[in-house]
Amino acid sequence: MPRSKAEKIARDFLSKVDLEHIEFKRENQCTIVELFYVMFIRALMSKNEYIFIEVKHSVLESLKDIKSVFQNINLLKGDKNIFILDLLENENYYKGSLCNIVK
């Protein structure tokens, strides 16, 4: 896809989650959560029907509100199937939230 078209699509995705302000930032200027969204949006723009996300500790530690991240994922995902892979040691982190670890 032409670069200008890809940039427009990415900008639209960023706007949906109020992150359009990071559009022109370099990687080292973004927070871990912003980088997570950028990687997620890149995956959404692929032709793959399934997206697997491996949650890193650095992302979890940076999240103030995991619920809003899951809401944004649902807002952005469209017809993609999203699977979040995590470690059992993070189970207590999610208790009472939208996402519970399934064993």
Helices and strands as residue ranges (DSSP letters): H 3-16, G 20-22, G 27-29, H 32-44, E 50-54, H 57-62, H 66-76, E 81-85, G 88-90, H 91-94
